[in-house]
Amino acid sequence: MSPITPYTYFQCPCSDSALFRPGDGSPSSPKNRDFGDEDGAFDPRAPRANYSLYPLEYLLYCEDCHQIRCPRCIAEEIATFYCPSCLFEVPSSNIKSEGNRCTRSCFQCPVCIAPLSVTSFETQPDPNLLGAQDHSAAHHGGPYVLNCSYCNWSSTETGVKFDKSNGIHGQLAKQRNGGTTRLTAKERKERRKELVQSGGSAQGSDHIADEHGIDMETQFANLKHFYQTQLSSSTSGGSGFSGLGELGFSSPTSLSRIMSIYTGGGSLHDKKSKSRLGNMREALEEDEGLIVANLDESAAIEKLRSEGLEGTIDTEQLQNQPPNLGEPHLHGRTRFTSELRPIPYLLRTKRSKRCPVCRHIISKPEAKIQTTRFRIRLIAGNYVPSITIRPLVLPGSSGFIQHPDALLQPLRPIQYMLTFKNPIFETVKISLATPSRTPGRFASKVTVLCPQFEIDANTDVWDEALKDDNRRKRKGEESGNPHQQPEVGKIWERGRNWVSVIVEVVPASLRVDLLEAAPDEEGDEEGEASEKPKVKREVDRGPLREDEDLLEIPMFVRVEWEVDAVGEELGSSRDKEAKEKRELAYWCVLGLGRVAQGN
């Protein structure tokens, strides 16, 4: 059991359905919450609390709603697509047509995910050539390959080479593993037309042109062409599909007509429809889109025996591989390391964030790819007072905690110094409330010595130094008292824009045999004790669960301040001096550390 450093987490109000009402346009006022009621205290051990607690650095703030916003409740909008390797901005229209990967010469190694570089594949110079010793007669114009400088992987392992040093993505799409050229769907269509015009048959033209068979992309193009021809011939009697082009073939009526061939339903039971249905048939040849499954795996088994388990790819490499439309085997899914292809870089995005209630922008990055700055960035740390906690060590006394990361001793009172820092330019009033006992089986006692106090505005350091007052730094409202002790109702330390108060905690014992049955909530209120008897709950004496020795204190914080009133009707000088009260209330969790076991 390792100790932990004290921490502070803030709760986002989006996890509370009673406070977060998008339909109303604004969250309900925190004044409706009675934070002094312990029955409604926030439970940091609840499973739902894991999705609502964040450090202050992770939170944003909405100036219109005056509420905290977390990464789960904000609405994101994509502002820019770009490649992380070449930092080239990709238009959103290209994403739909070319996919979400970089279409330039940016590739990753399929083995170690390192960036690949384009190098010239130089051949050994012929010694009979003039100047062969200084390599001046060698050919340096190509071919080109992709090399990994980390694991020395090269595209020559799959037999892929390139004629040009640019446009690698387009050249790779036209090559199969082994270096053979793949015919695209457009090239197959042109060759088919040439054979038909020359008097030959289109049947078997694909096998003549490409000995490796039909691939997945060409199969889809052939199926689409086949069904377009079938629909044109069957609807040429007056339905009007042939004159609509692509709109008629991809319309819902045409799709339902094709599906009715196999289902037999719909409105095709009349005689007229059945007579037209006779012209429709299924694909029977490869040039029409039919591919007979090849179930012979003898070559793959023999390759597995020769290369062993080390020659196969793992799950992560399989997921990183983009679909290879040029390989008919297993629809482009590779199984061996010798079949791995270079991976194009996935595109990244810059996103702007909006408030889910008022839809105002609370974070917007710069449109320029090379910069990491933001145009709008409403960080919660600039509006919400920060909270830090650390053990209190009095001068001249030996405390139980020698180090902030030490384990807490059960049933021994420990005092912590809670420091609030005001980030805004207005004086704020802080109100704190904690349950007397922490929630859970092992309830620890918590006492806040000074639950209400004020923090000065975050003014300039030089302005504070010019003011000849005694508020620079004093302890317990008294300066120069080294022997002071924590007192109820008094702050411990004060600075320019920060205040420290004392919290006293008595950690509970983790021994299961010392657990006592707590009275039920019924009959606890005044006036009901004589009418309803107190019902004791059943004690859970099970073993210690995960993180049950972690001492976390839920604390409700209410921040109040005044700002200048803003409105169109402020005409007189008296109205201009009017102040507007604002309020922010939220739950936070103070993690003090782990309680020692065995006592």
Secondary structure, DSSP 8 states (H G I E B T S, - for coil): ------EEEEE-GGG-TTT--GGGSS---GGG--TT-GGG---TTSGGGGGTEE-GGG-EEETTTTEEE-TTTSEEEEEEEE-TTT--EE-HHHHHHH-SB--SS-EE-TTT--BEEEEE------TTSTTTTTTTTS--S--EEEEETTT--BGGGGT--BSSSS-HHHHHHTB-TTS-B---HHHHHHHHHHHHHTT--STTHHHHH-TT---HHHHHHHHHHHHHHHHHHHSTTTT--TTSTHHHHTSHHHHHHHHHHHH--SS--SHHHHHHHTT-----SGGGT--------HHHHHHHHHH-GGGB--HHHHHHS---TT--GGGG---BGGG---EE-B-EEEEEEE-TTT--EEEEE-S-TT---EEEE-BGGGTS-EEEEEE---TT---S-SSTTS-B-TT--EEEEEEEE--SSS-EEEEEE--SB-SSSS--EEEES--EEEE-----HHHHHHS--S-SSEETTBSS-TT----TT--SEE-SSEEEEEEEEE-----GGG----B-STT-STTSTTTS---B---------TTTTEEEEEEEEEEEEEEE---TT--SHHHHT-EEEEEEEEEEEEEEEEB-S--
